[in-house]
Amino acid sequence: MEEKVDVGKVARAAKVRLDAAEAARFSWEIEGILENFQKLGEVDVEGIEPSFNPLRAKAELREDVPAPFDFDPFANARFVFKRKIVGPKVLGE
């Protein structure tokens, strides 16, 4: 493989902490995965139809009919106000 994978950057993006041994192992594994994708990219698929095409897939939808709960959806909520679950503000001020 031409480029080394920056495992530290990937771990930070995934919000995962890795020690040196884990980083070395994952670096080796990620490079192997990328090499396999590179090999797949070299396969000549000209004229071959894809086995799955999402544009031709037909969505089978059921009718959306409201139904009563057979349980209390607020039973485990810490804070409920006017039948709405209240949580901490996480975005903006």
MARBA-3410 file (N, C-alpha, C, O; in Angstrom, 1 decimal):
93
0.8,-1.2,0.0,0.0,0.0,0.0,0.9,1.2,0.0,1.9,1.2,0.6 ~ 0.5,2.3,-0.7,1.3,3.4,-0.9,1.3,4.4,0.4,2.3,4.9,0.8 ~ 0.1,4.6,1.0,0.0,5.5,2.1,-0.2,4.7,3.4,-0.9,3.7,3.4 ~ 0.3,5.2,4.4,0.1,4.6,5.8,-1.2,5.2,6.3,-1.5,6.4,6.1 ~ -2.0,4.4,7.0,-3.2,4.8,7.6,-2.9,5.5,8.9,-2.1,4.9,9.7
-3.5,6.7,9.2,-3.3,7.4,10.4,-4.3,6.8,11.4,-5.4,7.4,11.5 ~ -3.9,5.8,12.1,-4.9,5.1,13.1,-5.3,6.1,14.2,-6.4,6.0,14.6 ~ -4.4,6.9,14.6,-4.7,7.9,15.6,-5.8,8.8,15.2,-6.7,9.1,16.0 ~ -5.8,9.3,13.9,-6.8,10.2,13.4,-8.1,9.4,13.3,-9.2,10.0,13.6 ~ -8.1,8.2,12.9,-9.3,7.4,12.8,-9.9,7.1,14.1,-11.1,7.2,14.3
-9.1,6.8,15.1,-9.5,6.6,16.5,-10.1,7.8,17.1,-11.2,7.8,17.8 ~ -9.5,9.0,16.8,-10.1,10.3,17.4,-11.4,10.5,16.7,-12.4,11.0,17.4 ~ -11.6,10.3,15.4,-12.8,10.5,14.7,-13.9,9.6,15.3,-15.1,10.0,15.4 ~ -13.5,8.4,15.7,-14.5,7.4,16.2,-14.6,7.5,17.7,-15.4,6.8,18.3 ~ -13.9,8.5,18.3,-13.9,8.7,19.7,-13.6,7.4,20.5,-14.3,7.0,21.4
-12.5,6.8,20.1,-12.0,5.6,20.7,-10.5,5.8,21.1,-9.7,6.4,20.4 ~ -10.2,5.4,22.3,-8.8,5.4,22.8,-8.1,4.1,22.5,-8.6,3.1,22.8 ~ -6.9,4.2,21.9,-6.1,3.0,21.6,-4.7,3.2,22.2,-4.1,4.3,22.2 ~ -4.2,2.1,22.9,-2.8,2.1,23.3,-2.0,1.8,22.1,-2.5,1.5,21.0 ~ -0.6,1.8,22.3,0.3,1.6,21.2,0.1,0.2,20.5,0.2,0.1,19.3
-0.1,-0.8,21.3,-0.2,-2.2,20.8,-1.5,-2.3,20.0,-1.5,-2.9,18.9 ~ -2.6,-1.7,20.5,-3.9,-1.7,19.7,-3.8,-0.9,18.4,-4.3,-1.3,17.4 ~ -3.1,0.2,18.5,-2.9,1.1,17.3,-2.1,0.3,16.2,-2.5,0.4,15.1 ~ -1.1,-0.4,16.6,-0.3,-1.1,15.7,-1.1,-2.3,15.0,-1.0,-2.5,13.8 ~ -1.9,-3.0,15.9,-2.7,-4.1,15.4,-3.8,-3.5,14.4,-4.0,-4.1,13.3
-4.5,-2.5,14.8,-5.5,-1.9,13.9,-4.9,-1.3,12.7,-5.6,-1.4,11.6 ~ -3.8,-0.7,12.7,-3.1,-0.2,11.5,-2.9,-1.3,10.5,-3.2,-1.1,9.3 ~ -2.4,-2.4,11.0,-2.1,-3.6,10.1,-3.5,-4.1,9.6,-3.5,-4.4,8.4 ~ -4.5,-4.2,10.4,-5.8,-4.7,9.9,-6.4,-3.7,8.9,-7.0,-4.2,7.9 ~ -6.4,-2.4,9.2,-7.0,-1.5,8.2,-6.2,-1.5,6.9,-6.9,-1.4,5.8
-4.9,-1.5,6.9,-4.1,-1.6,5.7,-4.5,-2.8,4.9,-4.6,-2.8,3.7 ~ -4.7,-4.0,5.6,-5.2,-5.2,4.9,-6.5,-5.0,4.2,-6.7,-5.4,3.1 ~ -7.4,-4.4,4.9,-8.8,-4.1,4.4,-8.7,-3.2,3.1,-9.3,-3.5,2.1 ~ -7.9,-2.2,3.2,-7.7,-1.2,2.1,-7.1,-1.9,0.9,-7.4,-1.6,-0.2 ~ -6.1,-2.8,1.2,-5.5,-3.5,0.1,-6.5,-4.4,-0.6,-6.5,-4.6,-1.9
-7.4,-5.0,0.1,-8.5,-5.9,-0.5,-9.4,-5.0,-1.3,-9.8,-5.4,-2.4 ~ -9.8,-3.8,-0.9,-10.6,-2.9,-1.7,-9.9,-2.5,-2.9,-10.5,-2.3,-4.0 ~ -8.6,-2.3,-2.8,-7.8,-1.9,-4.0,-7.8,-3.0,-5.0,-7.9,-2.8,-6.2 ~ -7.7,-4.3,-4.6,-7.8,-5.4,-5.5,-9.2,-5.5,-6.1,-9.3,-5.8,-7.3 ~ -10.2,-5.2,-5.4,-11.6,-5.2,-5.9,-11.7,-4.2,-7.0,-12.4,-4.4,-8.0
-11.0,-3.0,-6.8,-11.1,-1.9,-7.7,-10.4,-2.3,-9.1,-10.7,-1.6,-10.1 ~ -9.5,-3.3,-9.1,-8.8,-3.7,-10.3,-9.6,-4.7,-11.1,-9.2,-4.9,-12.3 ~ -10.7,-5.2,-10.6,-11.5,-6.2,-11.3,-12.2,-5.5,-12.5,-12.9,-4.5,-12.3 ~ -12.2,-6.1,-13.7,-12.9,-5.6,-14.8,-14.4,-6.0,-14.7,-14.7,-7.2,-14.8 ~ -15.3,-5.1,-14.5,-16.7,-5.4,-14.4,-17.5,-4.8,-15.5,-18.7,-4.6,-15.4
-16.8,-4.4,-16.6,-17.5,-3.8,-17.7,-18.5,-4.8,-18.3,-18.2,-5.9,-18.6 ~ -19.8,-4.3,-18.4,-20.9,-5.1,-18.9,-21.5,-6.1,-18.0,-22.4,-6.8,-18.3 ~ -21.1,-6.0,-16.7,-21.7,-6.9,-15.7,-22.8,-6.1,-14.9,-22.5,-5.1,-14.4 ~ -24.0,-6.6,-14.9,-25.1,-6.0,-14.2,-24.8,-6.2,-12.7,-24.4,-7.2,-12.2 ~ -25.1,-5.1,-11.9,-25.0,-5.3,-10.4,-26.0,-6.3,-9.9,-27.1,-6.4,-10.5
-25.7,-7.0,-8.9,-26.6,-8.0,-8.3,-27.7,-7.3,-7.5,-28.8,-7.9,-7.3 ~ -27.5,-6.1,-7.1,-28.5,-5.3,-6.4,-28.5,-3.9,-6.9,-27.5,-3.3,-7.0 ~ -29.7,-3.4,-7.3,-29.8,-2.0,-7.7,-30.9,-1.4,-6.9,-32.1,-1.7,-7.0 ~ -30.6,-0.4,-6.0,-31.6,0.2,-5.1,-32.6,1.0,-5.9,-33.7,1.2,-5.4 ~ -32.3,1.4,-7.1,-33.3,2.1,-7.9,-34.4,1.2,-8.4,-35.6,1.7,-8.6
-34.1,-0.1,-8.5,-35.2,-1.0,-9.0,-35.8,-1.7,-7.8,-36.8,-2.5,-8.0 ~ -35.3,-1.6,-6.6,-35.9,-2.3,-5.5,-37.3,-1.6,-5.1,-37.4,-0.4,-5.1 ~ -38.2,-2.5,-4.9,-39.6,-2.0,-4.6,-39.7,-2.0,-3.1,-39.6,-3.0,-2.4 ~ -40.1,-0.8,-2.5,-40.3,-0.7,-1.1,-41.7,-1.3,-0.8,-42.7,-0.9,-1.3 ~ -41.7,-2.2,0.2,-43.0,-2.8,0.6,-43.3,-2.1,1.9,-42.8,-2.4,3.0
-44.3,-1.2,1.9,-44.7,-0.4,3.0,-46.0,-0.9,3.6,-46.9,-1.2,2.8 ~ -46.1,-0.9,4.8,-47.4,-1.2,5.4,-48.2,0.1,5.7,-47.6,1.2,5.7 ~ -49.5,0.0,5.8,-50.2,1.2,6.1,-49.9,1.7,7.5,-49.7,1.0,8.5 ~ -49.7,3.0,7.6,-49.3,3.6,8.9,-50.6,3.9,9.7,-51.2,4.9,9.5 ~ -50.9,3.0,10.6,-52.1,3.2,11.5,-51.6,3.3,12.9,-50.9,2.4,13.5
-52.0,4.4,13.6,-51.7,4.6,15.0,-52.3,3.5,15.8,-53.5,3.1,15.6 ~ -51.6,3.0,16.8,-52.1,2.0,17.7,-51.7,2.4,19.1,-50.7,3.0,19.3 ~ -52.5,2.0,20.1,-52.2,2.4,21.5,-51.0,1.5,21.9,-50.8,0.4,21.5 ~ -50.2,2.1,22.9,-49.2,1.3,23.5,-49.7,0.4,24.5,-50.7,0.6,25.1 ~ -49.1,-0.8,24.6,-49.5,-1.7,25.7,-48.5,-1.6,26.9,-48.5,-2.5,27.7
-47.8,-0.5,26.9,-46.9,-0.2,28.0,-46.8,1.3,28.1,-47.2,2.1,27.3 ~ -46.2,1.8,29.2,-46.0,3.2,29.4,-44.7,3.7,28.8,-43.6,3.3,29.4 ~ -44.7,4.4,27.7,-43.4,4.8,27.1,-42.6,5.7,27.9,-41.4,6.0,27.6 ~ -43.2,6.3,29.0,-42.5,7.3,29.8,-42.0,6.7,31.1,-41.4,7.4,32.0 ~ -42.2,5.4,31.3,-41.9,4.7,32.6,-40.5,4.9,33.0,-40.2,5.0,34.2
-39.5,4.8,32.1,-38.1,4.8,32.5,-37.5,6.2,32.2,-36.3,6.3,32.4 ~ -38.2,7.2,31.8,-37.7,8.5,31.6,-37.4,9.2,32.9,-38.3,9.2,33.8 ~ -36.3,9.9,33.0,-36.0,10.6,34.3,-36.9,11.8,34.4,-37.4,12.1,35.5 ~ -37.1,12.6,33.3,-37.8,13.8,33.4,-38.9,13.8,32.3,-38.6,13.7,31.1 ~ -40.1,14.0,32.7,-41.2,14.1,31.7,-42.0,15.3,32.0,-42.3,15.6,33.2
-42.3,16.1,31.0,-43.1,17.3,31.1,-44.1,17.3,30.0,-43.8,17.3,28.8 ~ -45.4,17.4,30.4,-46.5,17.4,29.5,-46.4,16.2,28.5,-46.5,16.4,27.3 ~ -46.1,15.0,29.0,-46.0,13.8,28.2,-44.9,13.9,27.1,-45.0,13.3,26.0 ~ -43.9,14.6,27.4,-42.7,14.7,26.6,-41.5,14.4,27.4,-41.4,14.9,28.6 ~ -40.5,13.7,26.9,-39.3,13.4,27.6,-38.4,14.6,27.5,-38.1,15.1,26.4
-37.8,15.1,28.6,-37.0,16.2,28.7,-35.6,15.8,28.9,-35.3,15.0,29.8 ~ -34.6,16.3,28.1,-33.2,16.0,28.2,-32.4,17.3,28.3,-32.9,18.3,28.1 ~ -31.1,17.1,28.5,-30.2,18.3,28.6,-30.1,18.9,27.2,-30.1,18.2,26.2 ~ -29.9,20.2,27.2,-29.6,20.9,25.9,-28.2,20.6,25.5,-27.3,20.8,26.3 ~ -28.0,20.2,24.3,-26.7,19.8,23.9,-26.1,20.7,22.7,-24.9,20.7,22.5
-27.0,21.4,22.0,-26.5,22.2,20.9,-26.9,23.7,21.2,-28.0,24.0,21.7 ~ -26.0,24.6,20.8,-26.3,26.0,21.0,-26.5,26.4,22.4,-26.2,25.7,23.3 ~ -27.0,27.6,22.5,-27.2,28.2,23.9,-28.6,28.4,24.1,-29.0,28.9,25.2
END
